Amino acid sequence: MIFKYILKNEIKFLKFFILLIIFFNTFLISKLHANSFKINEIEVSEDFNLDFNKKKVFDKAFELAFFQLISKVIVSKDIKKVEKASLSTIKSLIDSFNVSDEKFLENKYYAKFNVNFNKKSAYNYFESKNIFPSIPKKLNLLFLPVLINIEENEIAHFDKNPIYSNWQKYKKNYYLLNYILPTEDIEDMQIFDNNIELIEEYDFKKIVSKYDLKDFIILIIYQNQNEINVLSKLQLNNTYKIFNINYKGMNLKDERSINELIYSLKKLYEDEWKKLNLINTSIQLPLTISLSSKNHDKIILFENTLEDLDLVSNFVVLSFNNQKIFYKVTYNGSPDKFFNEIKSSGLNIERNNQKWEIQ
């Protein structure tokens, strides 16, 4: 009888000990992998001589990573507000980093850095500068550039169009838009030629439908000596916009003009995509959510889901017992949006007033 009593208490203690391990694992996961902006593959090189200082290399990597971060999540007009942030400020936003591929070649040091910026800290910093960041979502889209020579009243098709030929050459690691250019198609050429007079009104549906992409940009360029008029039609995330811009002193036979035009247009398109994904960090919805402390797989799934949601700025474990774990989640959006995002991840969540529970 005494043995059974002792055994029963040891089993209870063992269960509690296992639960404690799960809790600390969960807590550590939350702290170490809390929502962060991950900037990967930052390449740094430095002369390896008597003045070589590895700390300076690390600082250089942090500054480069920060520039990539703000270039991904801030529209270009706001970048100037933070691009000269001090190194101490940048370091205060970093959660963790790691270094790989360190090597010394021909008196030079090379390395790659992966830097994780704490999302909550970054949000607070941007908010202090009156900046709303955007969700850094990548997007595949069809890009269709049409170049019209006004003097000759003809269209430069595909490889004869320097914008088509050079568009993919100009890339930055922080670009979010991935452009799919159309393949050379005789039928498409005929469509362009037959509609040259009404090209601005043509809807391009027949061409766009070939690529199974719902997002696209139609670019119509009119070249007249050293003046270029550009009409951009953007269909991004079910939002349609038109931009008409005039560039003077540009000739698309000149490589510098080609590069300037491509840079200008890509910056415009990136900004428009960021604007569609802006986060209002002034909205901070606190949510308390519980789930069974006995279902370790569901705990991991729930935490991974929170890490992947861009509008979750922070989450922590409030408390736990042998039945439930309680989380506090800070969400930069509406309750309905959070509810739908959690459900779409495969988790069954029920809401009763201010109480949320993962079933």
C-alpha positions, -999 to 999 in steps of 0.1 A, spaced: 0 0 0 28 24 9 47 13 -23 16 22 -44 13 56 -27 50 63 -33 47 51 -69 16 72 -75 34 103 -62 65 96 -82 44 93 -114 28 127 -106 62 142 -100 75 127 -133 45 141 -152 51 175 -137 88 173 -145 81 164 -182 56 193 -183 83 216 -169 107 205 -196 81 212 -223 74 246 -207 111 256 -207 115 243 -242 85 263 -253 97 294 -234 131 291 -250 117 286 -284 95 317 -279 125 338 -268 150 326 -293 127 324 -323 102 351 -316 90 369 -346 120 384 -363 130 399 -396 155 375 -411 182 390 -434 203 363 -449 234 359 -470 250 393 -463 284 391 -479 313 410 -464 349 413 -474 378 432 -458 415 436 -465 435 413 -442 464 434 -430 479 448 -398 448 470 -394 424 441 -397 397 442 -370 371 415 -370 347 437 -349 347 462 -377 337 434 -401 308 425 -379 297 461 -376 299 465 -414 277 434 -418 251 447 -393 249 480 -412 245 462 -445 218 440 -430 200 470 -416 200 487 -450 185 455 -466 159 454 -438 147 490 -443 148 486 -481 125 456 -478 99 470 -454 99 508 -458 88 528 -489 116 547 -505 105 582 -494 108 571 -457 141 554 -459 160 586 -455 145 590 -421 164 559 -408 192 551 -432 217 570 -411 208 552 -379 237 548 -355 255 515 -351 243 513 -315 207 517 -326 211 490 -352 227 466 -327 198 472 -303 174 458 -329 193 426 -334 181 394 -318 209 371 -331 233 365 -360 256 338 -373 286 337 -396 293 312 -423 318 306 -452 346 324 -435 378 323 -456 410 342 -463 420 345 -500 447 367 -514 451 389 -482 413 393 -480 388 381 -454 354 369 -467 323 359 -448 285 356 -450 262 368 -422 226 359 -413 211 386 -391 178 384 -372 162 417 -363 137 416 -334 104 425 -351 88 442 -320 119 464 -315 120 473 -352 83 482 -352 88 504 -321 118 521 -337 100 527 -370 70 541 -351 92 565 -332 103 579 -366 66 581 -377 71 553 -402 46 525 -409 66 494 -422 51 469 -446 50 431 -446 79 419 -467 59 396 -490 75 383 -522 53 382 -553 56 366 -587 41 387 -615 40 390 -653 59 420 -666 51 430 -702 71 459 -716 60 475 -749 84 500 -766 70 522 -793 92 544 -815 70 575 -822 90 587 -852 88 554 -870 54 544 -855 65 509 -848 70 486 -818 104 472 -808 97 435 -800 114 415 -773 152 415 -778 149 447 -799 134 463 -768 163 473 -745 140 474 -714 129 438 -721 166 427 -727 180 444 -696 152 442 -671 163 411 -653 200 422 -651 192 449 -626 185 431 -593 188 438 -556 186 413 -527 159 433 -511 136 434 -541 102 417 -533 88 415 -568 99 387 -591 92 395 -627 82 369 -652 88 382 -687 68 368 -717 84 345 -741 89 355 -777 56 347 -795 47 356 -831 10 358 -821 18 383 -794 38 404 -819 9 405 -842 -14 416 -814 9 445 -805 13 456 -842 -25 454 -849 -33 475 -819 -5 501 -820 -29 530 -823 -50 519 -794 -24 502 -774 -32 522 -742 -68 509 -743 -60 473 -751 -66 450 -721 -39 424 -728 -61 397 -713 -53 372 -741 -16 375 -734 -18 376 -696 -40 345 -695 -12 324 -710 10 327 -679 -15 317 -651 -5 348 -630 -32 370 -615 -7 399 -609 9 418 -637 24 450 -649 19 464 -684 46 489 -693 41 511 -724 70 532 -734 69 560 -760 104 570 -773 106 604 -790 142 614 -796 155 623 -761 122 622 -743 104 591 -729 68 589 -718 60 559 -697 25 544 -690 24 517 -663 -7 496 -656 -3 477 -623 -26 448 -612 -13 439 -578 -33 419 -552 -66 428 -569 -57 465 -569 -54 483 -602 -33 515 -606 -21 535 -636 10 558 -636 20 582 -664 55 596 -661 76 617 -684 114 614 -686 134 641 -704 170 638 -715 168 600 -719 176 579 -750 171 542 -749 201 537 -771 222 549 -742 231 523 -715 230 549 -687 195 560 -697 184 523 -698 197 517 -663 183 549 -649 148 541 -663 148 505 -650 160 516 -616 133 543 -614 105 519 -625 115 491 -602 116 515 -572 81 527 -582 67 492 -584 84 481 -552 69 511 -534 34 503 -547 37 467 -535 49 478 -501 20 503 -498 -5 475 -503 11 456 -473 16 484 -448 13 476 -411 -4 500 -388 18 495 -357 -4 518 -337 -29 489 -336 -17 466 -309 -43 440 -301 -35 420 -270 -49 384 -271 -48 357 -245 -49 323 -260 -49 289 -243 -43 253 -255 -37 219 -240 -3 216 -223 -4 178 -231 -4 182 -269 32 189 -277 28 187 -315 0 213 -314 21 236 -292 49 235 -318 25 241 -346 9 270 -328 42 287 -320 55 281 -356 23 297 -369 27 327 -347 63 331 -359 52 330 -395 24 356 -391 38 390 -401 12 409 -380 22 392 -348 47 415 -333 53 395 -301 41 365 -281 51 351 -247 40 323 -223 19 339 -195 14 308 -174 10 271 -175 -3 241 -155 -8 204 -161 -39 212 -182 -32 243 -202 -6 268 -215 -16 304 -217 0 328 -243 -2 365 -246 -1 376 -283 3 411 -296 -13 414 -330 -12 445 -353 -46 439 -369 -82 431 -363 -94 400 -343 -112 387 -373 -81 387 -394 -61 369 -367 -89 344 -363 -89 337 -401 -51 334 -402 -49 309 -374 -77 288 -389 -60 288 -423 -29 273 -407 -49 242 -398 -56 250 -362 -92 250 -348 -96 281 -327 -128 291 -308 -135 325 -295 -158 334 -265 -158 371 -258 -121 379 -250 -111 343 -245 -96 323 -273 -88 286 -272 -70 263 -296 -90 230 -297 
